[in-house]
């Protein structure tokens, strides 16, 4: 009887492990999918705030969450190698543009470690990037490339054609492998959130 129970428990554990691996493969990031399942609080902590800020800036909250996932893995105190800060890894230059445009007095870059301020600045900047490519049938890959590498590079990769260019053609033109991988990984995570029907 004990031997039978042991085998049953082992089979259940193997079935659960196979399920996790399957979900991990679907999401494109096995380590973080399993970690997300084991530690959901970290991956859901900012969902309400992301939803409010994304809707305010007319972006899909699942897209914004995918960017946060890629940029910081939900660590509000993350420092980037080029001075990026917080959840969306906002640069000081982008944050200053946001503060100026929104008439925010006495803004200083250390405020980017505040999740709300970081999401406000980052989502504003992402919305502006996506809006720049609104003539494309799918402006998201273009906007993400601009968010990551800057407007002038995204313009160059589009061959200065702001009319409808396929995202596939655009991504083939991206000659920064890091930016191409960045865009693809966010789109994969965005699709993962869409498939499961929630952030």
C-alpha positions as CSV (number, residue, x, y, z in Angstrom):
1,X,0.0,0.0,0.0
2,X,2.8,2.4,0.9
3,X,4.6,1.6,-2.3
4,X,1.4,2.3,-4.3
5,X,0.9,5.7,-2.6
6,X,4.6,6.6,-3.2
7,X,4.2,5.8,-6.9
8,X,0.9,7.8,-7.1
9,X,2.5,10.8,-5.4
10,X,5.5,10.5,-7.8
11,X,3.3,10.3,-10.8
12,X,1.3,13.4,-9.7
13,X,4.6,15.3,-9.1
14,X,5.9,14.3,-12.5
15,X,2.6,15.4,-14.2
16,X,2.8,18.8,-12.4
17,X,6.5,19.2,-13.5
18,X,5.6,18.4,-17.1
19,X,2.8,21.0,-16.9
20,X,5.2,23.6,-15.7
21,X,7.7,22.8,-18.4
22,X,4.9,23.1,-21.0
23,X,3.8,26.5,-19.7
24,X,7.5,27.6,-19.6
25,X,8.0,26.6,-23.2
26,X,4.8,28.5,-24.2
27,X,6.0,31.6,-22.4
28,X,9.5,31.6,-23.9
29,X,11.2,32.0,-20.6
30,X,11.3,28.7,-18.6
31,X,13.1,30.0,-15.5
32,X,10.8,33.0,-14.9
33,X,7.6,31.2,-15.7
34,X,8.3,28.6,-13.0
35,X,9.5,31.3,-10.7
36,X,6.4,33.3,-11.4
37,X,4.3,30.3,-10.4
38,X,6.3,29.7,-7.2
39,X,6.4,33.4,-6.2
40,X,3.2,35.0,-7.7
41,X,3.2,38.0,-5.3
42,X,6.3,39.5,-6.9
43,X,4.8,39.1,-10.4
44,X,1.4,40.5,-9.5
45,X,2.3,43.2,-7.0
46,X,2.0,46.1,-9.4
47,X,-0.9,44.7,-11.5
48,X,-3.5,47.3,-10.2
49,X,-1.1,50.2,-10.7
50,X,0.0,49.0,-14.2
51,X,-3.7,48.7,-15.2
52,X,-4.6,52.2,-14.0
53,X,-1.5,53.8,-15.6
54,X,-1.8,51.9,-18.9
55,X,-5.4,52.7,-19.4
56,X,-4.7,56.4,-18.6
57,X,-2.1,56.3,-21.4
58,X,-4.3,54.3,-23.8
59,X,-2.1,51.2,-23.8
60,X,-3.0,47.6,-23.1
61,X,-2.0,46.8,-19.5
62,X,-0.7,43.4,-20.6
63,X,1.7,45.1,-23.0
64,X,2.9,47.5,-20.2
65,X,3.3,44.5,-17.8
66,X,5.3,42.6,-20.5
67,X,7.7,45.6,-20.7
68,X,8.0,45.7,-16.9
69,X,8.7,42.0,-17.0
70,X,11.5,42.4,-19.6
71,X,13.0,45.5,-18.2
72,X,13.2,44.8,-14.5
73,X,11.5,41.5,-13.6
74,X,9.3,43.7,-11.3
75,X,12.3,45.0,-9.3
76,X,11.5,48.7,-8.6
77,X,15.0,49.4,-7.5
78,X,16.8,48.0,-10.5
79,X,19.7,50.1,-11.9
80,X,20.5,49.7,-15.6
81,X,24.0,49.8,-17.0
82,X,23.4,53.2,-18.7
83,X,21.6,54.9,-15.8
84,X,18.1,53.4,-16.4
85,X,16.0,53.2,-13.3
86,X,13.1,51.3,-11.8
87,X,10.4,49.0,-13.1
88,X,10.4,50.2,-16.7
89,X,14.1,51.1,-16.7
90,X,13.4,54.8,-17.6
91,X,16.4,56.9,-18.5
92,X,16.9,60.3,-17.0
93,X,16.5,62.0,-20.4
94,X,13.1,60.3,-21.0
95,X,12.0,61.1,-17.5
96,X,12.9,64.8,-17.8
97,X,10.9,64.9,-21.1
98,X,8.0,63.4,-19.3
99,X,8.3,65.8,-16.3
100,X,8.6,68.8,-18.6
101,X,5.7,67.7,-20.8
102,X,3.5,67.1,-17.8
103,X,4.6,70.2,-15.9
104,X,5.9,68.3,-12.9
105,X,8.0,70.7,-10.8
106,X,11.0,69.7,-8.8
107,X,11.4,66.3,-10.5
108,X,14.7,64.5,-9.9
109,X,15.8,61.2,-11.3
110,X,15.9,59.3,-8.0
111,X,12.1,59.5,-8.0
112,X,12.1,56.9,-10.7
113,X,12.5,54.3,-8.0
114,X,9.0,55.1,-6.9
115,X,6.9,52.5,-8.8
116,X,4.0,54.9,-9.6
117,X,6.3,57.7,-11.0
118,X,8.3,55.1,-12.9
119,X,5.2,53.6,-14.5
120,X,3.8,57.0,-15.3
121,X,7.0,58.2,-17.0
122,X,7.7,54.8,-18.7
123,X,4.2,54.3,-20.0
124,X,4.0,57.9,-21.2
125,X,7.2,57.4,-23.1
126,X,6.0,54.0,-24.5
127,X,2.7,55.5,-25.6
128,X,4.5,58.3,-27.4
129,X,6.7,55.7,-29.2
130,X,3.8,53.5,-30.2
131,X,1.7,56.6,-31.3
132,X,4.6,57.6,-33.5
133,X,4.0,54.4,-35.5
134,X,0.2,54.5,-35.6
135,X,0.1,54.3,-39.4
136,X,1.6,50.8,-39.2
137,X,-1.0,47.9,-39.0
138,X,0.9,46.7,-35.9
139,X,2.7,49.6,-34.3
140,X,3.8,47.7,-31.2
141,X,7.1,46.2,-32.5
142,X,8.1,49.6,-33.9
143,X,7.2,51.4,-30.7
144,X,9.1,48.8,-28.6
145,X,12.2,49.2,-30.8
146,X,12.0,53.0,-30.4
147,X,11.5,52.6,-26.6
148,X,14.6,50.5,-26.4
149,X,17.0,52.1,-29.0
150,X,15.6,55.5,-29.7
151,X,13.5,57.2,-32.4
152,X,16.3,57.8,-34.9
153,X,17.4,54.2,-35.0
154,X,13.8,52.9,-35.3
155,X,13.3,55.4,-38.1
156,X,16.4,54.0,-39.8
157,X,15.3,50.4,-39.4
158,X,11.9,51.3,-41.0
159,X,13.8,52.7,-44.0
160,X,12.2,56.0,-43.1
161,X,8.8,54.6,-44.3
162,X,6.1,55.5,-41.7
163,X,3.5,54.0,-43.9
164,X,2.6,50.3,-43.5
165,X,5.7,48.1,-43.3
166,X,5.3,44.6,-41.9
167,X,6.7,44.0,-38.4
168,X,8.7,41.0,-39.8
169,X,10.4,43.2,-42.4
170,X,11.1,45.9,-39.8
171,X,12.6,43.4,-37.3
172,X,14.9,42.0,-40.1
173,X,16.2,45.5,-40.6
174,X,17.0,45.9,-36.9
175,X,20.8,45.5,-36.8
176,X,21.1,45.6,-33.0
177,X,20.7,41.9,-32.0
178,X,19.9,43.1,-28.4
179,X,17.0,45.3,-29.6
180,X,15.6,42.6,-31.9
181,X,15.7,40.1,-29.0
182,X,14.2,42.8,-26.7
183,X,11.2,43.3,-29.0
184,X,10.7,39.6,-29.6
185,X,10.8,38.7,-25.9
186,X,8.3,41.4,-25.0
187,X,5.9,40.4,-27.8
188,X,6.2,36.7,-26.7
189,X,5.4,37.7,-23.0
190,X,2.6,39.9,-24.2
191,X,1.1,37.0,-26.2
192,X,1.5,34.8,-23.1
193,X,-0.5,37.2,-21.0
194,X,-3.1,37.4,-23.7
195,X,-3.4,33.6,-24.1
196,X,-4.0,33.1,-20.4
197,X,-6.5,36.0,-20.4
198,X,-5.0,38.0,-17.6
199,X,-1.8,39.8,-16.6
